[in-house]
Amino acid sequence: MKEIARSLSFSGRLARIKSRIVSSVIRSDIEQLRTEADGVVSLRFGRYLHRPAPLRENERIGKPNILEFGCFEQFAHMRRHEGVFIDFRTIRVVGIESIDYFLETVSTERRVHRQSESFRYSGMMLYSPLTPFGSEVPMLPRERVIATLRHEESDIVPMGENHVHPGLVEKVLGRKILYSRGFDELNALWDGRREDIVKDSINVLTELPKALGWDYVRVPASPKKKEYTHPKMTGPNSWIDETGREFHFNPEVGFEVGQSYNTDMTVDELPDENEAFRVHDSELDGIRGVIANMKKTHFVIARLPLDGTFPYKQTIGMEELLVRMITDPDFVDKAVKVYVNRSIAYINAFLDAGADAIMTTDDYADNRGLMMGKDRFLRYILPGIERQADAVHKKGGYFIKHTDGNVWDALDGLVGVGIDGWHGIQPSVGMDFKLLKEKYGKKLCFFGGVNCETLISGSVKDVEREAKYAIKYAAPGGGLVLTSGNGLENGVPFENYEAMMRVRKEFGRFPISIH
């Protein structure tokens, strides 16, 4: 250990500064650091990097002691003489082995208090742009999202997507995929290749955010580990499952678009609302794998396999459930309670597995407004959302609600029950970011920016215009994660999404200045 310390140029003066400022944290952990002679050591404190001379991006040097730990001296000087807030974050070694060490401290009345710390080892080569003294050091992607959800400005507007059409994924990654490959994935599942699907899902959801510069990744539940068999096919893209329901798959959109329902179901045929529901442990395989790969750097959102607040898919279909809101309120009340209970079981399981946030995905509106009307939304739907929000917050997570369409009549209620973020924003149907920010900007984090139809059929200029508008009006003060209105659907030209990413890079840095 002493040899390691000497190789990193711990001088006597540094040791004294180290002892006074970072105490046993550095003493106990820095000795575990190993690096080759061609590694690069960079040290960050606050949002600034200090070193004797700037280096070009990815430049390699002969020895790892280029900083001569001047940062510690600067850190001590600023604490002692200026009393400024210091956020001492990272020692990063770039070499054969790498470690990110995170330490947050707060200077209060000349005292430094340690708040949190964690290790991350990586067997890969890491390269980070090294910037001259006084330049900002980029935040970690998960830090950006958390700051944004707290309505704080980060270094740049965070970005991500809920899902991407598999054809576009393959273009970005340069390989064939199985996860999210529509009917191919279903056939693989029926063929008994469940493990291949889970493994590929972890790989895709690890590689894609890094390839596209995303700050969050959304992860669905994995298929249960059980014996699968081919169902009875009723057509080239339709089948009957083990419960007797018929499903239809649309190859153009890439997912199931219809199923048959028992519209005669009675309230007594619903599951017992007091029956315990257990999440199958294997359903967490995918998110555990993604968390192991990504949690140290990226914000991880779990997508529940069911929402439950508008449970038409689990019961009698949308049209009949809307009718029952008028003719059979007892049925609707029980159905919502049963399936929200199950969704809360998933909430607890995903958060216990390490997810940062939960996203539920039942839609309540079309382009005109709430399908059930405002009164019935408040009567039947909102209480279930409140239960979900409470469950998420009790576990210390963030709750993000996806619902697209024209939802002006729902927003007061959604904000009132405490959702943290809202995904599914469609400016083309009247959900204007300027108006949304003016009314809900201090209470709600927006996940959106560019209409799906603009990404599919608009020009690069159209995409740029919508992305800039969202950033201009919704990003100041925090509270905007730049996304599409839903996901990157079939038909999105990659150059359109590149335009969206470019706008974020050029205009999304804080402070926002778009004229």
BAZA-196675 format. One record per residue (C-alpha): residue in three letters; x, y, z; residue number from 0. Coordinates in steps of 0.1 Angstrom, whole numbers, plus 2048, in hexadecimal, padded with zeros to 3 digits. Example, Ala and Ser with C-alpha at 12.3 -4.5 7.8 and 13.67 -1.06 7.14 Angstrom:
2
   res     X     Y     Z     n
   ALA   87B   7D3   84E     0
   SER   889   7F5   847     1
END
This chain:
515
   res     X     Y     Z     n
   MET   800   800   800     0
   LYS   81D   818   808     1
   GLU   82B   811   7E5     2
   ILE   809   81A   7D6     3
   ALA   807   83A   7E9     4
   ARG   82A   844   7DE     5
   SER   822   83C   7BA     6
   LEU   805   855   7BC     7
   SER   81C   870   7CA     8
   PHE   80F   874   7ED     9
   SER   827   88E   7FB    10
   GLY   829   896   820    11
   ARG   816   8B6   81A    12
   LEU   7FB   8A4   808    13
   ALA   7F8   88B   824    14
   ARG   7F2   8A7   83D    15
   ILE   7D8   8B7   826    16
   LYS   7C8   895   820    17
   SER   7C6   88E   844    18
   ARG   7B5   8AF   84C    19
   ILE   79D   8B0   82F    20
   VAL   793   88E   824    21
   SER   79E   87B   843    22
   SER   79C   855   843    23
   VAL   788   853   823    24
   ILE   7A6   858   80D    25
   ARG   7BE   846   825    26
   SER   7A8   827   825    27
   ASP   79E   826   800    28
   ILE   7B8   837   7EB    29
   GLU   7D1   81C   7F3    30
   GLN   7BB   803   7E1    31
   LEU   7C0   816   7C1    32
   ARG   7D6   805   7A7    33
   THR   7E0   813   786    34
   GLU   7F9   80D   76A    35
   ALA   814   826   762    36
   ASP   802   833   744    37
   GLY   7E2   83B   758    38
   VAL   7D4   85D   75D    39
   VAL   7C9   86A   77F    40
   SER   7B0   886   77F    41
   LEU   7A0   895   79E    42
   ARG   780   8A9   7A0    43
   PHE   772   8BF   7BB    44
   GLY   752   8D3   7B8    45
   ARG   74D   8D7   793    46
   TYR   771   8E1   78B    47
   LEU   790   8CF   782    48
   HIS   7B3   8DC   78C    49
   ARG   7D4   8D0   77D    50
   PRO   7F5   8E1   773    51
   ALA   7ED   8E1   74D    52
   PRO   7D0   8D7   737    53
   LEU   7D2   8B7   723    54
   ARG   7C1   8AE   703    55
   GLU   7A3   896   705    56
   ASN   7AE   872   70A    57
   GLU   7D3   87C   70B    58
   ARG   7E8   862   71D    59
   ILE   807   86B   732    60
   GLY   824   858   740    61
   LYS   81C   85A   765    62
   PRO   7FC   85C   779    63
   ASN   806   878   791    64
   ILE   800   895   779    65
   LEU   7EB   8A9   792    66
   GLU   805   8A8   7AD    67
   PHE   7E5   8A9   7C2    68
   GLY   7E3   8CF   7BF    69
   CYS   7BD   8CB   7C2    70
   PHE   7C1   8C2   7E7    71
   GLU   7D4   8E2   7ED    72
   GLN   7BA   8F7   7DA    73
   PHE   79E   8E5   7EC    74
   ALA   7AE   8ED   80E    75
   HIS   7B4   911   805    76
   MET   791   917   7F9    77
   ARG   782   908   819    78
   ARG   79A   91A   830    79
   HIS   799   93D   821    80
   GLU   779   940   80C    81
   GLY   760   92A   81E    82
   VAL   751   91E   7FD    83
   PHE   73B   8FF   7F7    84
   ILE   751   8E3   7EC    85
   ASP   743   8C3   7DB    86
   PHE   761   8AC   7DA    87
   ARG   757   891   7C2    88
   THR   76F   87B   7AF    89
   ILE   791   86B   7AD    90
   ARG   792   85B   78B    91
   VAL   7AE   845   77F    92
   VAL   7AE   83D   75A    93
   GLY   7C3   81F   753    94
   ILE   7C2   7F9   752    95
   GLU   7AD   7F9   772    96
   SER   796   816   77B    97
   ILE   784   822   799    98
   ASP   76B   83E   79F    99
   TYR   76B   84A   7C2   100
   PHE   74E   861   7CC   101
   LEU   74F   876   7EB   102
   GLU   738   893   7F2   103
   THR   740   8AC   80D   104
   VAL   72F   8CB   819   105
   SER   742   8E8   828   106
   THR   72D   8F5   845   107
   GLU   73C   90E   85E   108
   ARG   75F   902   854   109
   ARG   757   8DE   85A   110
   VAL   756   8C3   83F   111
   HIS   73C   8A7   842   112
   ARG   73E   887   82E   113
   GLN   71C   87F   81E   114
   SER   721   861   808   115
   GLU   73B   84C   7F7   116
   SER   73C   82E   7E0   117
   PHE   755   81A   7CB   118
   ARG   753   80F   7A8   119
   TYR   76D   7F9   798   120
   SER   76E   7F4   772   121
   GLY   783   7DD   75D   122
   MET   780   7F3   73E   123
   MET   794   811   733   124
   LEU   783   832   73C   125
   TYR   78A   853   72A   126
   SER   77C   874   736   127
   PRO   780   896   726   128
   LEU   79A   8A8   73B   129
   THR   793   8CD   73D   130
   PRO   7A9   8EA   749   131
   PHE   7A7   8FA   76C   132
   GLY   786   90D   770   133
   SER   773   8F8   757   134
   GLU   754   8E5   761   135
   VAL   757   8BF   766   136
   PRO   739   8AC   759   137
   MET   721   89E   773   138
   LEU   719   879   772   139
   PRO   6FA   871   75E   140
   ARG   6E7   866   77E   141
   GLU   6F0   886   78F   142
   ARG   6E1   89A   773   143
   VAL   6C0   888   775   144
   ILE   6BE   88A   79B   145
   ALA   6C6   8AF   79A   146
   THR   6AB   8B4   77F   147
   LEU   691   8A1   793   148
   ARG   699   8B8   7B0   149
   HIS   695   8D6   79A   150
   GLU   6B9   8DF   79B   151
   GLU   6CF   8E9   77D   152
   SER   6E9   8D0   774   153
   ASP   706   8D5   75B   154
   ILE   6F0   8CB   73D   155
   VAL   6CC   8C1   737   156
   PRO   6CA   89B   73C   157
   MET   6BE   885   720   158
   GLY   6B0   861   71A   159
   GLU   695   84C   70B   160
   ASN   67C   833   718   161
   HIS   680   81C   6FA   162
   VAL   68F   81A   6D7   163
   HIS   683   807   6BA   164
   PRO   699   7E8   6B6   165
   GLY   6A3   7F1   692   166
   LEU   6B2   812   69F   167
   VAL   6C2   800   6BC   168
   GLU   6D4   7E8   6A4   169
   LYS   6E0   806   68F   170
   VAL   6EE   817   6AE   171
   LEU   6FE   7F9   6BD   172
   GLY   709   7E9   69C   173
   ARG   6FC   7C6   6A4   174
   LYS   6DD   7B1   6A5   175
   ILE   6C9   7B1   6C5   176
   LEU   6AE   79A   6D4   177
   TYR   6A0   7B0   6F0   178
   SER   682   7C5   6E5   179
   ARG   683   7B4   6C3   180
   GLY   65E   7B0   6C2   181
   PHE   652   78F   6B5   182
   ASP   675   781   6B3   183
   GLU   678   787   6D9   184
   LEU   657   776   6DF   185
   ASN   661   757   6CA   186
   ALA   682   755   6DC   187
   LEU   66F   755   6FD   188
   TRP   658   73A   6F1   189
   ASP   677   726   6E5   190
   GLY   684   726   708   191
   ARG   69F   742   703   192
   ARG   694   757   721   193
   GLU   6B8   75A   72E   194
   ASP   6C4   766   70C   195
   ILE   6AA   782   70C   196
   VAL   6B3   78D   730   197
   LYS   6D8   78D   728   198
   ASP   6D2   7A1   708   199
   SER   6BB   7BA   71A   200
   ILE   6D7   7C1   733   201
   ASN   6F0   7C6   718   202
   VAL   6DA   7DD   703   203
   LEU   6CF   7F2   720   204
   THR   6F3   7F6   72B   205
   GLU   701   7FD   709   206
   LEU   6E6   814   6FA   207
   PRO   6E6   82F   714   208
   LYS   70C   832   711   209
   ALA   70B   832   6EB   210
   LEU   6F1   84E   6EA   211
   GLY   6FD   862   708   212
   TRP   6DE   85C   71D   213
   ASP   6DC   865   742   214
   TYR   6C0   84C   74C   215
   VAL   6B7   829   741   216
   ARG   695   81A   745   217
   VAL   693   7F5   74C   218
   PRO   674   7DE   749   219
   ALA   66E   7BF   75D   220
   SER   67D   79F   74F   221
   PRO   668   781   743   222
   LYS   662   769   760   223
   LYS   679   74B   762   224
   LYS   661   72F   75A   225
   GLU   65B   715   73F   226
   TYR   64D   726   71F   227
   THR   63C   714   702   228
   HIS   630   720   6E0   229
   PRO   60C   72C   6E3   230
   LYS   5F0   724   6CB   231
   MET   5F3   73B   6AE   232
   THR   5D3   74A   69F   233
   GLY   5E5   75D   683   234
   PRO   608   766   678   235
   ASN   60B   780   694   236
   SER   5EF   776   6AD   237
   TRP   5EC   75B   6C7   238
   ILE   5D9   74F   6E6   239
   ASP   5EC   74E   707   240
   GLU   5E8   736   724   241
   THR   5CB   74B   733   242
   GLY   5B7   748   712   243
   ARG   5BC   76C   708   244
   GLU   5C5   774   6E4   245
   PHE   5E1   78C   6DD   246
   HIS   5EA   79E   6BC   247
   PHE   60D   7AB   6B3   248
   ASN   613   7C8   69B   249
   PRO   634   7C3   689   250
   GLU   635   7E8   67E   251
   VAL   634   7F6   6A1   252
   GLY   646   7D9   6B1   253
   PHE   630   7CF   6CE   254
   GLU   60E   7C1   6D7   255
   VAL   5F2   7D8   6CD   256
   GLY   5D3   7C4   6D6   257
   GLN   5C5   7A8   6EA   258
   SER   5A3   799   6F2   259
   TYR   591   7A0   712   260
   ASN   575   790   727   261
   THR   55E   7AE   726   262
   ASP   544   79A   73B   263
   MET   55C   797   759   264
   THR   54A   79F   77A   265
   VAL   558   7AF   799   266
   ASP   558   78C   7AA   267
   GLU   56F   77F   78F   268
   LEU   58B   798   797   269
   PRO   5A7   78C   7AD   270
   ASP   5A4   790   7D2   271
   GLU   5AF   7B3   7DB   272
   ASN   5BE   7A7   7FB   273
   GLU   5D2   78A   7EB   274
   ALA   5F7   78D   7EF   275
   PHE   60A   792   7CF   276
   ARG   62F   788   7CC   277
   VAL   646   794   7B1   278
   HIS   659   778   7A1   279
   ASP   67E   77D   7A9   280
   SER   689   775   786   281
   GLU   675   793   779   282
   LEU   691   7A9   789   283
   ASP   6AE   798   776   284
   GLY   6B0   7B3   75B   285
   ILE   6AF   7D1   772   286
   ARG   6C9   7C1   789   287
   GLY   6E0   7BC   76C   288
   VAL   6DC   7E0   760   289
   ILE   6E0   7EE   783   290
   ALA   700   7DA   787   291
   ASN   70D   7EA   767   292
   MET   6FE   80D   769   293
   LYS   6F3   818   78B   294
   LYS   714   829   794   295
   THR   711   840   776   296
   HIS   6ED   840   769   297
   PHE   6CA   846   777   298
   VAL   6B7   825   775   299
   ILE   691   826   771   300
   ALA   67C   806   774   301
   ARG   65E   802   75D   302
   LEU   643   7EE   76F   303
   PRO   634   7D1   75B   304
   LEU   612   7DE   766   305
   ASP   605   7FF   772   306
   GLY   5E3   7F6   780   307
   THR   5D4   819   782   308
   PHE   5C0   814   762   309
   PRO   5BF   7EE   761   310
   TYR   5AC   7E7   740   311
   LYS   5C8   7D0   733   312
   GLN   5C5   7BA   751   313
   THR   59F   7B9   751   314
   ILE   584   7C2   737   315
   GLY   594   7D9   71E   316
   MET   595   7FF   71C   317
   GLU   572   805   70D   318
   GLU   560   7EF   726   319
   LEU   574   7FC   744   320
   LEU   56B   820   73A   321
   VAL   546   815   739   322
   ARG   549   804   75B   323
   MET   555   825   76A   324
   ILE   531   82F   765   325
   THR   51E   80F   768   326
   ASP   532   7FA   780   327
   PRO   548   80F   797   328
   ASP   54E   7F2   7AF   329
   PHE   55F   7DE   794   330
   VAL   576   7FB   78B   331
   ASP   57E   802   7AF   332
   LYS   588   7DE   7B6   333
   ALA   59B   7DA   796   334
   VAL   5B0   7F9   79D   335
   LYS   5B7   7EE   7C0   336
   VAL   5C1   7CB   7B6   337
   TYR   5D9   7D5   79B   338
   VAL   5E7   7F4   7AD   339
   ASN   5EF   7DC   7CA   340
   ARG   603   7C7   7B1   341
   SER   614   7E5   7A3   342
   ILE   61F   7EF   7C6   343
   ALA   62E   7CD   7CB   344
   TYR   643   7D3   7AB   345
   ILE   64C   7F6   7B7   346
   ASN   65A   7E8   7D7   347
   ALA   66D   7CC   7C5   348
   PHE   67D   7E3   7AB   349
   LEU   687   7FD   7C5   350
   ASP   695   7E2   7DC   351
   ALA   6A9   7D5   7BE   352
   GLY   6B9   7F8   7BB   353
   ALA   6A5   80C   7A2   354
   ASP   6A6   831   7A6   355
   ALA   683   838   799   356
   ILE   662   827   78F   357
   MET   64F   82F   76F   358
   THR   62B   824   76A   359
   THR   61D   825   747   360
   ASP   5F7   824   746   361
   ASP   5EA   83F   72E   362
   TYR   5CB   852   737   363
   ALA   5C6   86A   71A   364
   ASP   5C5   86D   6F4   365
   ASN   5CC   88C   6E0   366
   ARG   5AC   89D   6EC   367
   GLY   5AE   897   711   368
   LEU   5A8   87E   72D   369
   MET   595   85F   71F   370
   MET   580   85B   73F   371
   GLY   57C   880   745   372
   LYS   58A   894   762   373
   ASP   571   88B   77C   374
   ARG   575   865   777   375
   PHE   59B   869   775   376
   LEU   59A   879   797   377
   ARG   581   85F   7A4   378
   TYR   590   83F   797   379
   ILE   5B4   845   78B   380
   LEU   5C5   85E   7A1   381
   PRO   5C2   84C   7C2   382
   GLY   5D6   82F   7B4   383
   ILE   5F1   846   7A7   384
   GLU   5F3   856   7CA   385
   ARG   5F8   833   7D9   386
   GLN   614   82C   7C1   387
   ALA   625   84D   7C7   388
   ASP   623   848   7EC   389
   ALA   632   825   7E9   390
   VAL   64F   832   7D3   391
   HIS   657   84E   7EB   392
   LYS   655   838   809   393
   LYS   672   824   7F9   394
   GLY   686   844   7F1   395
   GLY   680   842   7CB   396
   TYR   674   85A   7B1   397
   PHE   652   855   7A1   398
   ILE   64E   85C   77C   399
   LYS   62C   859   76B   400
   HIS   62A   853   746   401
   THR   609   85E   736   402
   ASP   608   86E   714   403
   GLY   5EC   881   702   404
   ASN   5DB   8A1   70E   405
   VAL   5DD   89E   733   406
   TRP   5D8   8C2   73F   407
   ASP   5B9   8B7   753   408
   ALA   5CF   89D   765   409
   LEU   5ED   8B1   76E   410
   ASP   5E0   8C3   78D   411
   GLY   5D7   8A1   79C   412
   LEU   5F8   891   792   413
   VAL   60C   8AD   7A2   414
   GLY   5F5   8AC   7C0   415
   VAL   5FC   888   7C8   416
   GLY   621   88D   7C5   417
   ILE   62F   87E   7A5   418
   ASP   652   88A   79F   419
   GLY   654   888   779   420
   TRP   63D   885   75B   421
   HIS   646   873   73B   422
   GLY   632   873   71B   423
   ILE   62F   898   712   424
   GLN   620   8A0   6F1   425
   PRO   624   8C4   6E7   426
   SER   611   8BD   6C7   427
   VAL   5F0   8B8   6DA   428
   GLY   5F3   8D7   6EF   429
   MET   60C   8CD   70A   430
   ASP   621   8EC   706   431
   PHE   642   8ED   719   432
   LYS   640   912   720   433
   LEU   61E   910   72F   434
   LEU   627   8F0   742   435
   LYS   645   900   751   436
   GLU   632   91F   75C   437
   LYS   618   90B   76E   438
   TYR   62A   8EC   77B   439
   GLY   64F   8F4   777   440
   LYS   656   8F4   79C   441
   LYS   643   8D4   7A3   442
   LEU   648   8BD   786   443
   CYS   666   8B0   772   444
   PHE   65E   8AD   74D   445
   PHE   66B   88F   738   446
   GLY   666   89A   714   447
   GLY   66F   8B3   6F9   448
   VAL   669   8A7   6D6   449
   ASN   649   898   6C7   450
   CYS   64B   874   6BB   451
   GLU   63C   87E   69A   452
   THR   656   899   695   453
   LEU   672   880   69A   454
   ILE   662   868   682   455
   SER   657   87F   665   456
   GLY   665   8A2   66D   457
   SER   684   8B1   661   458
   VAL   6A4   8B6   674   459
   LYS   69B   8DB   678   460
   ASP   679   8D1   686   461
   VAL   689   8BB   6A0   462
   GLU   6A2   8D6   6A9   463
   ARG   687   8F0   6AD   464
   GLU   672   8DA   6C5   465
   ALA   690   8D0   6DA   466
   LYS   69C   8F4   6DD   467
   TYR   679   8FF   6E7   468
   ALA   677   8E5   703   469
   ILE   69A   8EE   710   470
   LYS   694   913   70E   471
   TYR   673   913   722   472
   ALA   675   8F3   738   473
   ALA   699   8EF   741   474
   PRO   6A2   90F   754   475
   GLY   6A2   908   779   476
   GLY   6A3   8E2   773   477
   GLY   686   8CC   76C   478
   LEU   68A   8C0   748   479
   VAL   698   89E   73C   480
   LEU   69A   8A0   716   481
   THR   688   883   706   482
   SER   670   87B   6EA   483
   GLY   64B   87C   6F0   484
   ASN   64A   857   6F5   485
   GLY   667   844   6E7   486
   LEU   67B   840   6C7   487
   GLU   662   82E   6B2   488
   ASN   664   81C   691   489
   GLY   66D   834   675   490
   VAL   682   84D   688   491
   PRO   6A0   857   672   492
   PHE   6BF   856   688   493
   GLU   6C9   878   67B   494
   ASN   6AA   887   68B   495
   TYR   6B4   878   6AD   496
   GLU   6D7   884   6A7   497
   ALA   6C9   8A7   6A3   498
   MET   6B7   8A4   6C4   499
   MET   6D8   89A   6D5   500
   ARG   6EB   8B6   6C4   501
   VAL   6D2   8D0   6D1   502
   ARG   6D6   8C3   6F4   503
   LYS   6FC   8C5   6F1   504
   GLU   6FC   8E8   6E2   505
   PHE   6E0   8F9   6F4   506
   GLY   6DA   8E3   713   507
   ARG   6F6   8EF   729   508
   PHE   6EE   904   747   509
   PRO   6E7   921   74A   510
   ILE   6CF   91D   72D   511
   SER   6D2   938   713   512
   ILE   6BC   934   6F4   513
   HIS   6AF   953   6E3   514
END
